[in-house]
């Protein structure tokens, strides 16, 4: 991990008894962080958390932990906080997490929250060598009646991809082209259906 992050010294990562404990120990989290969702990935786990004391319109953190014979250990993660904006104009918020060279992870990945209640589907589209690949995002309804979404991209860092959002009628209502780098942002609604 130290080498992948470009550090000269060895990074000390504590072991936790649970995935959430591993993240709390590594991040030295305060009680103002709430677990939104845990997504199993073989003997590993992706955790989505939010800061409850944040002034941001949208904030989300993704943490990736791995189980070993001693317990759970944090591997990689990141998050965003998007400030004071009108949520009715935005379809979703996102962050890219690129893959780590030499470390087995489910990245590159794009994740975020859905900002508009009319959004029912999110896809990521990649065009390489003349062929298109469309990957469906997984949407998870949280206990706060909002949606978290994520999609693993089958492409290396720096590859362009398009996020597309669809309403309940299946109509595309927004899109945004990005490159897979460590970045975050938002996607504005385009054409709206009558029900939005």
N, CA and C of each residue as an Amber inpcrd file, in Angstrom:
protein
   588
   0.8260000  -1.1810000   0.0000000   0.0000000   0.0000000   0.0000000
   0.8730000   1.2480000   0.0000000   1.9130000   1.2490000   0.7910000
   2.8050000   2.4170000   0.8620000   3.3870000   2.7380000  -0.5070000
   3.8400000   1.7070000  -1.2120000   4.4170000   1.8910000  -2.5450000
   3.3710000   2.4170000  -3.5240000   2.1670000   1.8520000  -3.4890000
   1.0900000   2.2670000  -4.3960000   0.7030000   3.7250000  -4.1720000
   0.8360000   4.2180000  -2.9420000   0.4810000   5.5950000  -2.6220000
   1.6610000   6.5500000  -2.8020000   2.8310000   6.0030000  -3.1740000
   4.0020000   6.8370000  -3.4080000   4.7070000   7.2920000  -2.1440000
   4.5200000   6.5630000  -1.0420000   5.1760000   6.9170000   0.2190000
   6.5400000   6.2540000   0.3200000   7.4780000   6.9210000   0.9570000
   8.8120000   6.3490000   1.1660000   8.8520000   5.4430000   2.3850000
   8.0300000   5.7580000   3.3970000   8.0070000   4.9460000   4.6100000
   6.8370000   3.9620000   4.5610000   6.9200000   2.9330000   5.3990000
   5.8590000   1.9330000   5.4570000   4.6760000   2.4820000   6.2400000
   3.5080000   2.3170000   5.6710000   2.2770000   2.8040000   6.2870000
   1.7450000   1.7500000   7.2570000   1.3870000   2.1640000   8.4530000
   0.8340000   1.2470000   9.4460000  -0.6880000   1.3150000   9.3900000
  -1.3080000   0.1750000   9.0780000  -2.7730000   0.1160000   8.9790000
  -3.2820000  -0.8290000  10.0680000  -4.1050000  -0.3230000  11.0010000
  -4.5940000  -1.1650000  12.0990000  -5.5740000  -2.2380000  11.6240000
  -5.7010000  -3.2860000  12.4280000  -6.6390000  -4.3840000  12.1720000
  -7.8910000  -4.1420000  13.0070000  -9.0690000  -4.3330000  12.3880000
 -10.3290000  -4.1770000  13.0950000 -11.0490000  -5.5050000  13.2340000
 -11.9620000  -5.5860000  14.1730000 -12.7170000  -6.8250000  14.3790000
 -13.8680000  -6.9680000  13.3830000 -14.3110000  -5.8560000  12.8180000
 -15.3670000  -5.8380000  11.8010000 -14.9280000  -4.8920000  10.6810000
 -15.5780000  -4.9290000   9.5210000 -15.2310000  -3.9660000   8.4660000
 -15.3530000  -2.5200000   8.9380000 -16.4480000  -2.2150000   9.6410000
 -16.6650000  -0.8470000  10.1300000 -15.5900000  -0.4400000  11.1460000
 -15.2080000  -1.3650000  12.0240000 -14.1620000  -1.0990000  13.0130000
 -12.8220000  -0.8160000  12.3350000 -12.5070000  -1.5510000  11.2520000
 -11.2600000  -1.3360000  10.5140000 -11.2100000   0.0750000   9.9350000
 -12.3250000   0.5330000   9.3760000 -12.3800000   1.8930000   8.8130000
 -12.2700000   2.9280000   9.9170000 -12.9990000   2.7340000  11.0180000
 -12.9670000   3.6960000  12.1150000 -11.5600000   3.8320000  12.6890000
 -10.8580000   2.7030000  12.8240000  -9.5050000   2.7660000  13.3600000
  -8.5470000   3.4540000  12.3940000  -8.6680000   3.1520000  11.1070000
  -7.7710000   3.7700000  10.1290000  -8.0490000   5.2670000   9.9890000
  -9.3050000   5.6330000   9.8820000  -9.6900000   7.0310000   9.6820000
  -9.7430000   7.8170000  10.9850000  -9.6500000   7.1070000  12.1170000
  -9.8050000   7.7380000  13.4270000 -11.0950000   8.5500000  13.4450000
 -12.1700000   7.8610000  13.0160000 -13.4720000   8.5000000  12.8170000
 -14.0780000   9.0400000  14.0970000 -14.8290000  10.0880000  13.9120000
 -15.5970000  10.6650000  15.0070000 -16.9800000  10.0240000  15.0020000
 -17.7750000  10.2490000  16.0350000 -19.1240000   9.6700000  16.0660000
 -20.0680000  10.2930000  15.0360000 -19.6140000  11.2930000  14.2920000
 -20.4670000  11.9610000  13.3070000 -20.4730000  11.2720000  11.9510000
 -20.0040000  10.0380000  11.8830000 -20.0020000   9.2760000  10.6400000
 -21.0110000   8.1430000  10.7700000 -21.8970000   8.0360000   9.7670000
 -22.9050000   6.9780000   9.8210000 -22.7170000   6.0290000   8.6450000
 -22.8370000   4.7470000   8.9250000 -22.7470000   3.7220000   7.8940000
 -24.0340000   3.7320000   7.0850000 -23.9020000   3.8530000   5.7490000
 -25.0490000   3.9010000   4.8580000 -25.3350000   2.5270000   4.2560000
 -24.2500000   1.8080000   3.8710000 -24.4210000   0.5040000   3.2190000
 -23.1060000  -0.2450000   3.2350000 -23.1990000  -1.5880000   3.3430000
 -22.0430000  -2.4730000   3.1800000 -22.3150000  -3.3900000   1.9980000
 -21.3450000  -3.4780000   1.0870000 -21.4780000  -4.3040000  -0.1130000
 -20.4010000  -5.3840000  -0.0980000 -20.7610000  -6.6740000   0.0770000
 -19.7540000  -7.7370000   0.0860000 -19.1390000  -7.9590000  -1.2940000
 -17.8360000  -8.1940000  -1.3020000 -17.0960000  -8.5180000  -2.5200000
 -16.1590000  -9.6700000  -2.1400000 -16.6290000 -10.9230000  -2.2880000
 -15.9110000 -12.1280000  -1.8610000 -15.5760000 -12.0150000  -0.3690000
 -14.2990000 -12.1250000   0.0280000 -13.9440000 -12.0130000   1.4510000
 -13.5680000 -10.5750000   1.8100000 -14.1070000  -9.6380000   1.0280000
 -13.8310000  -8.2220000   1.2190000 -15.1450000  -7.4800000   1.3630000
 -15.0530000  -6.1790000   1.6540000 -16.2720000  -5.4030000   1.8600000
 -16.0440000  -3.9620000   1.3940000 -17.0740000  -3.4050000   0.7590000
 -17.0860000  -1.9790000   0.4380000 -18.0970000  -1.3450000   1.3870000
 -17.6690000  -0.2880000   2.0650000 -18.5490000   0.4240000   2.9840000
 -18.7960000   1.8280000   2.4570000 -20.0480000   2.2680000   2.5170000
 -20.4100000   3.6370000   2.1710000 -20.8000000   4.3380000   3.4600000
 -20.2010000   5.4920000   3.7280000 -20.5040000   6.2560000   4.9320000
 -20.7750000   7.7100000   4.5760000 -21.4640000   8.4000000   5.4800000
 -21.7140000   9.8290000   5.3220000 -21.4270000  10.5230000   6.6420000
 -20.9660000  11.7660000   6.5350000 -20.7760000  12.6030000   7.7260000
 -22.1140000  13.2480000   8.0540000 -22.5750000  13.0600000   9.2850000
 -23.8810000  13.5960000   9.6790000 -23.8100000  15.0710000  10.0400000
 -22.6120000  15.5810000  10.3100000 -22.4700000  16.9900000  10.6820000
 -21.9840000  17.8400000   9.5130000 -22.0520000  17.3200000   8.3070000
 -21.5440000  18.0260000   7.1360000 -22.5220000  19.0950000   6.6650000
 -21.9900000  20.2240000   6.2440000 -22.8000000  21.3100000   5.6800000
 -23.0420000  21.0740000   4.1920000 -22.3900000  20.0590000   3.6090000
 -22.4850000  19.7970000   2.1740000 -23.8770000  19.3210000   1.7880000
 -24.2910000  19.6690000   0.5560000 -25.5670000  19.1760000   0.0300000
 -25.5180000  17.6730000  -0.1540000 -24.3430000  17.1720000  -0.5230000
 -24.1540000  15.7330000  -0.6890000 -22.7500000  15.3740000  -0.2200000
 -22.6380000  14.3260000   0.5600000 -21.3230000  13.8210000   0.9550000
 -21.3900000  12.3160000   1.0570000 -20.3400000  11.6600000   0.6020000
 -20.3020000  10.2030000   0.6400000 -18.8480000   9.7520000   0.6480000
 -18.5720000   8.7410000   1.4120000 -17.2390000   8.1590000   1.5070000
 -17.3470000   6.6790000   1.1560000 -16.4310000   6.1820000   0.3360000
 -16.3570000   4.7550000   0.0180000 -15.0810000   4.2190000   0.6420000
 -15.1940000   3.1260000   1.3750000 -14.0340000   2.4810000   2.0100000
 -14.0090000   1.0200000   1.5880000 -12.8330000   0.5380000   1.2460000
 -12.6600000  -0.8440000   0.8190000 -11.7910000  -1.5470000   1.8540000
 -12.2910000  -2.6400000   2.4360000 -11.5580000  -3.3850000   3.4600000
 -11.4460000  -4.8530000   3.0590000 -10.4060000  -5.4980000   3.5420000
 -10.1280000  -6.8970000   3.2150000  -9.9710000  -7.6850000   4.5150000
 -10.4580000  -8.9190000   4.4960000 -10.3340000  -9.7830000   5.6800000
  -9.0650000 -10.6170000   5.5680000  -8.3400000 -10.7040000   6.6850000
  -7.1960000 -11.6190000   6.7500000  -7.3620000 -12.4860000   7.9920000
  -6.3740000 -13.2860000   8.3170000  -6.5130000 -14.2200000   9.4390000
  -6.6070000 -13.5250000  10.7980000  -6.2680000 -12.2380000  10.8760000
  -6.3100000 -11.5070000  12.1520000  -7.5560000 -10.6370000  12.3110000
  -8.2450000 -10.3680000  11.2070000  -9.4170000  -9.4930000  11.2580000
  -9.5860000  -8.7570000   9.9460000 -10.1010000  -7.5430000  10.0120000
 -10.3500000  -6.7240000   8.8320000  -9.3430000  -5.5940000   8.7550000
  -8.9160000  -5.2800000   7.5210000  -7.9070000  -4.2450000   7.3220000
  -8.3380000  -3.3110000   6.1910000  -8.2310000  -1.9980000   6.4230000
  -8.5400000  -0.9990000   5.4090000  -7.5390000  -1.1210000   4.2600000
  -8.0260000  -0.9780000   3.0060000  -7.1630000  -1.0740000   1.8340000
  -7.1190000   0.2460000   1.0710000  -8.2880000   0.8250000   0.7760000
  -8.3240000   2.0090000  -0.0750000  -9.6690000   2.6790000   0.0730000
  -9.7420000   3.9670000  -0.2010000 -11.0170000   4.6560000  -0.1370000
 -10.8880000   6.1200000  -0.4580000 -12.0080000   6.7800000  -0.4630000
 -12.0530000   8.2100000  -0.7360000 -13.4770000   8.6930000  -0.6460000
 -13.6370000  10.0020000  -0.6760000 -14.9710000  10.5490000  -0.5840000
 -15.0480000  11.9740000  -1.0750000 -16.2460000  12.5120000  -1.0660000
 -16.4690000  13.8680000  -1.5420000 -17.5050000  14.5610000  -0.6740000
 -17.5130000  15.8590000  -0.7580000 -18.5390000  16.6970000  -0.1580000
 -18.8260000  17.8190000  -1.1400000 -20.0470000  17.9150000  -1.6090000
 -20.4060000  18.9390000  -2.5810000 -21.2860000  19.9540000  -1.8740000
 -20.8500000  21.2050000  -1.9030000 -21.4530000  22.2800000  -1.1200000
 -22.8090000  22.7500000  -1.5750000 -23.1450000  23.8910000  -1.1290000
 -24.4330000  24.5460000  -1.2290000 -24.9330000  24.6850000  -2.6640000
 -25.7150000  23.7270000  -3.1390000 -26.2860000  23.8020000  -4.4810000
 -27.7630000  23.4180000  -4.4200000 -28.4990000  23.7840000  -5.4480000
 -29.9230000  23.4580000  -5.5050000 -30.0860000  22.0120000  -5.9690000
 -30.4710000  21.0930000  -5.0620000 -30.5520000  19.6840000  -5.4350000
 -31.5800000  19.3710000  -6.5120000 -32.5580000  20.2380000  -6.7380000
 -33.5690000  19.9490000  -7.7620000 -32.9910000  20.0330000  -9.1790000
 -31.8460000  20.6960000  -9.3430000 -31.2150000  20.8190000 -10.6600000
 -30.2950000  19.6460000 -10.9870000 -29.9380000  18.8680000  -9.9870000
 -28.9170000  17.8540000 -10.1750000 -29.4830000  16.4420000 -10.1270000
 -29.0690000  15.6320000 -11.0880000 -29.5100000  14.2460000 -11.1390000
 -28.7400000  13.4170000 -10.1270000 -27.4140000  13.6260000 -10.0840000
 -26.5930000  12.8440000  -9.1690000 -25.2650000  13.5200000  -8.9110000
 -24.5810000  12.9880000  -7.9110000 -23.2380000  13.4000000  -7.5330000
 -22.3630000  12.1650000  -7.6600000 -21.0690000  12.3610000  -7.9460000
 -20.2060000  11.2010000  -8.1750000 -18.7670000  11.4740000  -7.7560000
 -18.0370000  10.3770000  -7.6280000 -16.5920000  10.4090000  -7.4380000
 -16.0040000   9.1950000  -8.1400000 -14.8580000   9.3830000  -8.7680000
 -14.1110000   8.2900000  -9.3980000 -13.0480000   7.8090000  -8.4280000
 -12.8720000   6.5170000  -8.3260000 -11.7350000   5.9530000  -7.5980000
 -10.9620000   5.0680000  -8.5630000  -9.7530000   5.4800000  -8.9580000
  -8.9700000   4.6870000  -9.9010000  -8.4210000   3.4230000  -9.2480000
  -7.9380000   2.5000000 -10.0780000  -7.3370000   1.2800000  -9.5400000
  -5.9730000   1.6160000  -8.9480000  -5.4970000   0.7480000  -8.0840000
  -4.1750000   0.8920000  -7.4770000  -3.2330000  -0.1120000  -8.1230000
  -2.1280000   0.3620000  -8.6110000  -1.1740000  -0.5350000  -9.2540000
  -0.5860000  -1.5060000  -8.2320000  -0.6550000  -2.7900000  -8.5640000
  -0.0700000  -3.8190000  -7.7040000  -0.9300000  -4.2630000  -6.5420000
  -2.1440000  -3.7340000  -6.3990000  -3.0280000  -4.1180000  -5.2970000
  -4.3560000  -4.5690000  -5.8850000  -4.8090000  -5.7570000  -5.4740000
  -6.0530000  -6.3320000  -5.9730000  -7.2450000  -5.6150000  -5.3330000
  -7.9760000  -4.8460000  -6.1380000  -9.1480000  -4.1020000  -5.6590000
 -10.2460000  -4.1740000  -6.7160000 -11.4780000  -3.8010000  -6.3620000
 -12.5590000  -3.7650000  -7.3510000 -12.6110000  -2.4410000  -8.1190000
 -11.5130000  -1.7370000  -8.1780000 -11.4660000  -0.4430000  -8.8590000
 -10.8250000  -0.6010000 -10.2230000 -11.0780000   0.2810000 -11.1790000
 -11.6910000   1.5980000 -11.0480000 -13.2020000   1.5130000 -10.8330000
 -13.7130000   2.4900000 -10.0980000 -15.1280000   2.5190000  -9.7570000
 -15.6090000   3.9630000  -9.7100000 -16.8650000   4.1530000 -10.0480000
 -17.5230000   5.4470000  -9.9050000 -18.6780000   5.2240000  -8.9360000
 -18.8460000   6.1330000  -7.9790000 -19.9120000   5.9770000  -6.9890000
 -20.4680000   7.3430000  -6.6240000 -21.6200000   7.3530000  -5.9850000
 -22.1850000   8.6160000  -5.5430000 -23.5820000   8.4680000  -4.9960000
 -24.2790000   9.5900000  -4.9370000 -25.6620000   9.6140000  -4.4780000
 -26.5330000  10.1980000  -5.5830000 -27.7930000   9.8060000  -5.5800000
 -28.7510000  10.3380000  -6.5450000 -29.4320000  11.5360000  -5.8970000
 -29.4050000  12.6620000  -6.5890000 -29.9190000  13.9000000  -6.0310000
 -31.3520000  14.2110000  -6.3860000 -31.9230000  13.4980000  -7.3480000
 -33.2830000  13.7970000  -7.7950000 -34.1440000  12.5410000  -7.6840000
 -35.3370000  12.6340000  -7.0950000 -36.1740000  11.4460000  -6.8890000
 -36.6710000  10.7920000  -8.1750000 -36.6490000  11.4900000  -9.3050000
 -37.1220000  10.9130000 -10.5570000 -36.1120000  10.0250000 -11.2610000
 -34.8800000   9.9730000 -10.7730000 -33.8600000   9.1530000 -11.4190000
 -34.0220000   7.7010000 -10.9750000 -34.1930000   6.8060000 -11.9450000
 -34.4400000   5.3970000 -11.6540000 -33.3490000   4.4680000 -12.1610000
 -32.4410000   4.9850000 -13.0060000 -31.4150000   4.1260000 -13.5980000
 -30.1860000   4.9690000 -13.9140000 -28.9940000   4.3770000 -13.7070000
 -27.7240000   5.0300000 -14.0120000 -26.8580000   4.0260000 -14.7490000
 -26.1970000   4.4720000 -15.8300000 -25.2690000   3.6020000 -16.5570000
 -23.9500000   4.3400000 -16.7750000 -22.9100000   3.5620000 -17.0360000
 -21.6150000   4.1020000 -17.4540000 -21.2980000   3.4700000 -18.8000000
 -20.9760000   4.3090000 -19.7720000 -20.7430000   3.8490000 -21.1420000
 -19.2990000   4.1610000 -21.5430000 -18.6340000   3.1640000 -22.0840000
 -17.2460000   3.3140000 -22.5270000 -17.1640000   2.8880000 -23.9790000
 -16.4570000   3.6700000 -24.7710000 -16.2360000   3.3080000 -26.1670000
 -14.7420000   3.1370000 -26.3810000 -14.3490000   1.9210000 -26.7610000
 -12.9440000   1.6130000 -27.0100000 -12.8340000   0.7900000 -28.2820000
 -11.8970000   1.1620000 -29.1260000 -11.6360000   0.4360000 -30.3750000
 -12.9100000   0.2210000 -31.1990000 -13.7800000   1.2290000 -31.2360000
 -14.9760000   1.1550000 -32.0570000 -16.1400000   0.3840000 -31.4620000
 -15.9770000  -0.1970000 -30.2690000 -17.1030000  -0.9160000 -29.6600000
 -17.5090000  -0.2550000 -28.3470000 -18.8270000  -0.2850000 -28.0830000
 -19.3890000   0.3280000 -26.8840000 -19.6450000  -0.7110000 -25.8150000
 -19.3240000  -0.3380000 -24.5900000 -19.6000000  -1.1900000 -23.4350000
 -20.4610000  -0.3730000 -22.4740000 -21.6380000  -0.9030000 -22.1250000
 -22.5210000  -0.2090000 -21.1850000 -22.6200000  -1.0510000 -19.9140000
 -22.3100000  -0.4180000 -18.7810000 -22.3630000  -1.1010000 -17.4910000
 -23.4360000  -0.4370000 -16.6370000 -24.3360000  -1.2570000 -16.1270000
 -25.4370000  -0.7920000 -15.2840000 -24.9130000  -0.5470000 -13.8670000
 -25.2620000   0.6020000 -13.2970000 -24.8900000   0.8970000 -11.9130000
 -25.8500000   0.1800000 -10.9670000 -25.3450000  -0.1880000  -9.8100000
 -26.1900000  -0.7590000  -8.7680000 -26.7130000   0.3980000  -7.9230000
 -28.0240000   0.4460000  -7.7200000 -28.6560000   1.4740000  -6.8970000
 -29.1070000   0.8480000  -5.5890000 -28.7900000   1.5080000  -4.4890000
 -29.1210000   0.9950000  -3.1620000 -29.9070000   2.0550000  -2.4080000
 -31.1240000   1.7110000  -1.9830000 -31.9300000   2.6440000  -1.1970000
 -31.4620000   2.5810000   0.2590000 -31.1500000   3.7330000   0.8310000
 -30.6670000   3.7780000   2.2110000 -31.8290000   3.9800000   3.1730000
 -31.5350000   3.8700000   4.4580000 -32.5590000   4.0820000   5.4770000
 -32.9840000   5.5510000   5.5770000 -32.2650000   6.4450000   4.8980000
 -32.6110000   7.8710000   4.8870000 -33.4470000   8.2170000   3.6450000
 -33.9730000   7.1840000   2.9630000 -34.8170000   7.3590000   1.7760000
 -34.0940000   8.0710000   0.6310000 -32.7960000   7.8090000   0.5070000
 -32.0350000   8.3110000  -0.6320000 -31.3230000   7.1270000  -1.2780000
 -30.7500000   7.3600000  -2.4440000 -30.0720000   6.2790000  -3.1550000
 -28.5780000   6.5410000  -3.2760000 -27.8120000   5.4820000  -3.0140000
 -26.3840000   5.4400000  -3.2920000 -26.2430000   4.5840000  -4.5420000
 -25.3060000   4.9310000  -5.4160000 -25.0900000   4.1430000  -6.6270000
 -23.5970000   3.9200000  -6.8260000 -23.2640000   2.8190000  -7.5050000
 -21.8700000   2.5810000  -7.8560000 -21.7940000   1.6680000  -9.0670000
 -20.7020000   1.7950000  -9.7930000 -20.4660000   0.9510000 -10.9620000
 -18.9670000   0.7340000 -11.0930000 -18.5830000  -0.5290000 -11.2880000
 -17.1880000  -0.8780000 -11.5440000 -16.9490000  -0.7450000 -13.0400000
 -15.9140000  -0.0040000 -13.4030000 -15.6230000   0.2170000 -14.8160000
 -14.5790000  -0.7760000 -15.3210000 -14.8250000  -1.3470000 -16.4940000
 -13.8770000  -2.3170000 -17.0560000 -12.8080000  -1.6230000 -17.9020000
 -12.2360000  -0.5350000 -17.3920000 -11.2530000   0.2040000 -18.1770000
 -10.1770000   0.7810000 -17.2760000  -8.9950000   1.0060000 -17.8240000
  -7.9020000   1.5470000 -17.0200000  -8.0560000   3.0390000 -16.7480000
  -7.2440000   3.5410000 -15.8310000  -7.2470000   4.9520000 -15.4760000
  -7.0190000   5.8170000 -16.7190000  -7.7050000   6.9500000 -16.7650000
  -7.5510000   7.8750000 -17.8730000  -8.5070000   7.6350000 -19.0240000
  -9.2340000   6.5110000 -19.0020000 -10.1840000   6.2010000 -20.0720000
 -11.4300000   7.0780000 -19.9190000 -11.9210000   7.6000000 -21.0430000
 -13.1470000   8.4030000 -21.0160000 -14.3600000   7.4920000 -20.8800000
 -15.3530000   7.9400000 -20.1410000 -16.6160000   7.2190000 -20.0090000
 -17.7330000   8.2470000 -19.8630000 -18.9590000   7.8270000 -20.1250000
 -20.1100000   8.7150000 -20.0250000 -21.0730000   8.1510000 -18.9890000
 -21.4400000   8.9730000 -18.0110000 -22.4940000   8.6170000 -17.0590000
 -23.8060000   9.0680000 -17.6950000 -24.7980000   8.1720000 -17.7210000
 -26.1230000   8.5240000 -18.2390000 -27.1580000   8.2170000 -17.1670000
 -28.1550000   9.0910000 -17.0580000 -29.2240000   8.8900000 -16.0780000
 -30.5690000   8.8450000 -16.7990000 -31.4890000   8.0360000 -16.2430000
 -32.7860000   7.7910000 -16.8680000 -33.8970000   7.9850000 -15.8440000
 -35.0480000   8.4560000 -16.3180000 -36.1980000   8.6380000 -15.4320000
 -37.0180000   7.3510000 -15.3270000 -38.1530000   7.4310000 -14.6270000
 -38.9850000   6.2400000 -14.3990000 -39.6060000   5.7000000 -15.6760000
 -39.6440000   6.4990000 -16.7400000 -40.1690000   6.0410000 -18.0240000
 -39.0770000   5.4670000 -18.9190000 -37.8550000   5.4410000 -18.4100000
 -36.7330000   4.9140000 -19.1840000 -36.1020000   5.9070000 -20.1320000
 -36.4900000   7.1800000 -20.0430000 -35.9350000   8.2150000 -20.9100000
 -34.6380000   8.7610000 -20.3230000 -33.6390000   8.9610000 -21.1970000
 -32.3880000   9.5750000 -20.7510000 -32.6570000  11.0430000 -20.4420000
 -32.3110000  11.4760000 -19.2230000 -32.5670000  12.8570000 -18.8000000
 -31.2970000  13.6020000 -18.4140000 -30.1480000  13.0170000 -18.6820000
 -28.8870000  13.6890000 -18.3970000 -27.7180000  12.7930000 -18.6910000
 -26.5980000  13.4100000 -19.0620000 -25.3690000  12.6420000 -19.2820000
 -24.1690000  13.5560000 -19.0840000 -23.0380000  12.9490000 -18.8030000
 -21.8040000  13.7080000 -18.6010000 -20.6230000  12.8180000 -18.9320000
 -19.6960000  13.3570000 -19.7310000 -18.4800000  12.6070000 -20.0570000
 -17.3970000  12.9550000 -19.0420000 -16.6810000  11.9340000 -18.5930000
 -15.6020000  12.0800000 -17.6220000 -14.4190000  11.2340000 -18.0640000
 -13.3120000  11.4170000 -17.3800000 -12.1680000  10.5120000 -17.5270000
 -11.9460000   9.8490000 -16.1840000 -11.5230000   8.5940000 -16.2220000
 -11.2960000   7.8600000 -14.9770000  -9.9990000   8.3650000 -14.3330000
 -10.1530000   9.3680000 -13.5040000  -9.0680000   9.8820000 -12.6660000
  -9.6930000  10.1500000 -11.3100000  -8.8940000  10.4320000 -10.3240000
  -9.4300000  10.6960000  -8.9950000 -10.1170000  12.0580000  -9.0300000
 -11.4550000  12.0600000  -9.2180000 -12.2080000  13.2780000  -9.4590000
 -13.6150000  13.1210000  -8.8860000 -14.2700000  14.2420000  -8.6280000
 -15.6660000  14.1970000  -8.2000000 -16.4190000  15.3560000  -8.8390000
 -17.7490000  15.2600000  -8.8370000 -18.5460000  16.3130000  -9.4330000
 -20.0220000  16.0000000  -9.3670000 -20.7790000  16.6580000 -10.2320000
 -22.2230000  16.4580000 -10.2680000 -22.6820000  16.4370000 -11.7190000
 -23.8770000  15.9290000 -11.9200000 -24.4690000  15.8350000 -13.2500000
 -25.8090000  16.5410000 -13.2090000 -25.9540000  17.5940000 -14.0210000
 -27.2140000  18.3460000 -14.0710000 -28.2360000  17.5920000 -14.9010000
 -29.4890000  17.7960000 -14.5450000 -30.5820000  17.2380000 -15.3420000
 -30.6270000  17.9290000 -16.6880000 -30.8890000  17.1300000 -17.7350000
 -31.0720000  17.6910000 -19.0690000 -32.5460000  17.8500000 -19.3130000
 -33.0410000  17.2200000 -20.3510000 -34.4670000  17.2650000 -20.6540000
 -35.2270000  16.4900000 -19.5880000 -36.2660000  17.0750000 -19.0630000
 -37.0550000  16.4360000 -18.0200000 -38.3700000  15.9400000 -18.5950000
 -38.8100000  14.8010000 -18.0860000 -40.1350000  14.3100000 -18.4870000
 -41.1800000  15.0890000 -17.6980000 -42.4260000  14.9910000 -18.1070000
 -43.5060000  15.7400000 -17.4630000 -43.6350000  15.4000000 -15.9800000
 -43.2810000  14.1600000 -15.5940000 -43.4280000  13.7420000 -14.2020000
 -42.2800000  14.1990000 -13.3240000 -41.2100000  14.7170000 -13.9350000
 -40.0710000  15.1680000 -13.1300000 -40.2500000  16.5930000 -12.8000000
